[in-house]
Amino acid sequence: MQNTAANSLRSAARKSVTASNPRASTATSTAAPITRRHFTTSPTTNKAFFLDTLRKNHTSPTSTHKINGPIGTHVSTSPSEELEKPTRFLRLIVFGKPGAGKGTLAQRLMKKYDLVSVSTGDLLRKHIAERTDIGREAEEIVARGGLMPDEIVLKVVTNELDSLRNKNWILDGFPRTLGQGELLDAHLNKHNMPLTLVVNVDVPDDVILRRISERWVHPSSGRVYNMSYNPPKVGCLDDVTGEPLVKRPDDNPETFARRLEAFYEATSPLLSYYNAQAVHGQASRKALQHPHQVSFHRPHKLKLATLSGATSDENWPHLDELAQQFPALKERTEVLRMRHSLSDSIVASGLGAANAYRPSQTQAAQ
């Protein structure tokens, strides 16, 4: 009787575990023969058992953090690292009307932070000078006066960006159209290094027109001066070299109007595209990913900010505050050294003032 009761209890317990946990059913399959009822308990149990089998048969490497190969080949780190790594680094694009101060703001970021500037113009000139395959093709197009195809510019930019994994960077001069933006996103998302910040410097048109009419530049360095709010120390001479400043040929109302029209036509759809990403996020799972490759990644959400100050001095604190939200972005060594020296000077002057104050206190007490 006792053996019969014990056997009945064990059988009931086994059935209870099997009904509530599909994994337990597979674990006990060696003790009990597999029958049809193991797979027909309920639709929910069947689905859970199927997914559990897929996870066991699909083991992803966990030592690297990237997506490579064809669409759907996903190689990732642990879930916690996947959620944090894409947003730790500053990968920035700055948009703005011609004359809005994009270059000035980018230079300030570069001066303060350990940030790499990726300029499409500089990269193309480098390829042309080095006579690479891309450079020779670009040189022929320039000689004909044609526009550089998106594919060539994309190849030049992405080759550079691929070498900057786990780096902070700002992209200058690309993308300029919606098509270029989509091509760039496809490449960056494939390599799991998406854009993290897009900034639109939105300065009123009349302010820009007044600004460019008063703008002077140093040709060899690109330093920009404005006679209203950033004049040179000596009239029309560069502060560093003392060389004469010049006016840009396109710093006139007619050219500005044409450039402004081209900006609105090309950039407005691009800003709408990035605004949609900032609102809805970017799914990290590809549409063509095989369903057996189960992933549990949260969508990446792009930050989009508009700076509407009239001058770079007004916009800079807000841009600096945005940059500080990315933990991997560090200040340059010389900036930290200067800050520490300033702090030491303040402390020393405070101690000196305190020491000078004590004798007078003593004399007063006497």
C-alpha positions, 0 to 999 in steps of 0.5 A, spaced: 500 500 500 505 504 501 509 503 495 502 504 491 501 511 494 508 513 493 508 511 486 501 515 485 504 521 489 510 521 484 506 520 478 501 526 480 507 531 481 511 529 475 504 531 471 504 537 475 511 539 473 510 537 466 503 541 465 506 548 468 513 548 465 515 545 458 523 545 460 521 540 466 518 535 461 524 535 457 528 534 463 524 528 465 523 525 458 529 520 460 525 517 466 518 517 462 517 515 455 515 521 451 508 520 449 503 525 444 500 528 450 507 532 452 506 536 445 498 537 445 497 540 452 495 547 450 497 552 444 501 556 449 505 550 452 506 548 445 509 555 443 513 555 449 516 549 448 518 551 440 521 557 443 525 554 448 528 549 443 530 554 438 534 558 444 537 551 445 539 550 438 541 558 437 547 560 441 550 567 439 557 569 441 558 574 446 565 576 446 564 582 440 559 588 440 557 588 432 553 586 427 556 584 421 555 580 415 548 580 411 542 582 414 540 578 419 547 576 422 547 578 429 553 578 433 552 581 440 554 582 447 550 581 453 543 584 454 545 589 459 551 591 454 547 592 448 542 597 451 548 601 454 553 601 448 550 604 443 548 611 447 555 611 451 558 615 445 557 621 441 556 620 434 553 627 432 551 631 425 550 638 426 545 641 421 544 649 420 543 654 414 549 657 411 552 662 416 548 659 422 555 658 426 555 650 425 563 650 424 564 655 430 560 650 434 564 644 432 570 647 433 568 649 440 566 641 441 573 639 438 577 644 442 574 641 449 572 634 448 576 628 445 572 628 439 574 626 432 571 630 426 570 627 419 569 631 414 567 629 407 571 634 403 577 633 407 577 625 406 575 626 398 581 631 398 586 626 401 583 620 397 585 625 391 592 626 393 593 619 395 591 617 388 587 611 391 581 608 386 576 612 389 580 618 389 582 617 381 574 617 380 572 623 384 578 627 381 575 625 374 568 627 376 570 634 379 574 635 372 568 634 369 564 639 373 559 633 376 556 632 382 559 626 386 555 620 386 552 618 393 555 611 393 562 614 392 561 619 398 558 614 402 564 609 401 569 614 403 565 616 409 563 609 412 571 607 411 573 612 415 567 611 420 568 604 421 575 605 423 572 609 429 568 604 433 568 606 440 570 613 438 566 619 439 565 623 432 562 629 429 560 628 421 561 634 417 558 635 410 554 629 410 549 627 409 546 633 405 539 629 402 534 624 405 537 619 400 544 620 403 541 619 410 538 613 409 544 610 406 548 612 412 543 609 417 543 603 414 551 602 414 551 605 421 545 600 424 548 594 420 555 595 424 551 597 431 554 604 431 548 608 430 547 616 430 546 618 437 545 626 436 542 630 431 543 638 432 539 643 428 542 650 429 536 654 427 538 662 426 533 667 423 534 668 416 535 676 417 540 675 423 544 670 418 544 675 412 547 681 417 552 676 420 555 674 413 555 681 411 560 683 417 564 676 416 571 676 415 576 670 414 583 668 415 584 663 408 589 658 410 586 657 417 579 658 416 578 662 422 572 666 422 571 673 425 565 678 425 565 685 426 559 686 430 561 681 436 567 677 434 572 682 431 579 681 430 584 685 435 587 689 430 582 691 424 582 686 418 588 682 421 588 675 423 589 674 431 594 669 430 598 670 424 597 677 423 596 676 416 590 680 412 583 677 413 578 676 406 571 676 404 568 670 402 566 670 395 559 668 396 558 672 403 553 676 399 545 677 399 544 674 392 548 668 393 545 667 400 538 667 398 540 661 393 544 657 398 538 658 403 533 655 398 537 649 396 538 648 404 530 648 405 529 644 399 534 638 401 535 639 408 528 639 411 526 632 409 532 630 412 530 633 418 523 630 418 526 623 417 531 624 423 525 627 427 521 621 426 527 617 429 527 621 435 520 620 436 519 613 435 526 610 435 530 605 431 528 598 432 535 594 432 532 588 429 532 588 422 526 586 418 529 581 414 532 577 420 530 570 421 525 569 426 529 563 429 534 569 431 531 571 437 533 577 440 531 582 446 534 589 444 530 595 446 529 600 440 535 605 439 532 612 440 536 618 437 536 625 440 534 631 436 535 638 439 534 645 436 538 651 438 535 657 436 540 662 439 542 668 435 549 667 436 554 661 437 555 664 444 548 663 446 548 656 442 554 653 445 552 652 453 546 648 450 550 644 445 555 643 451 550 641 456 547 636 450 554 633 449 555 632 457 550 627 456 554 621 453 559 618 458 564 616 453 565 623 451 571 626 455 574 632 456 581 633 453 587 633 457 589 640 456 582 642 458 583 638 464 590 641 466 587 648 465 581 647 470 586 644 475 591 649 475 585 654 475 582 651 481 589 651 484 590 658 483 583 659 486 585 655 492 591 659 493 588 665 493 583 664 498 588 661 503 592 667 502 586 672 503 585 667 509 592 668 512 592 676 511 585 676 514 588 672 521 593 677 523 588 683 523 583 679 527 589 678 532 591 685 532 583 687 533 583 682 539 589 685 543 
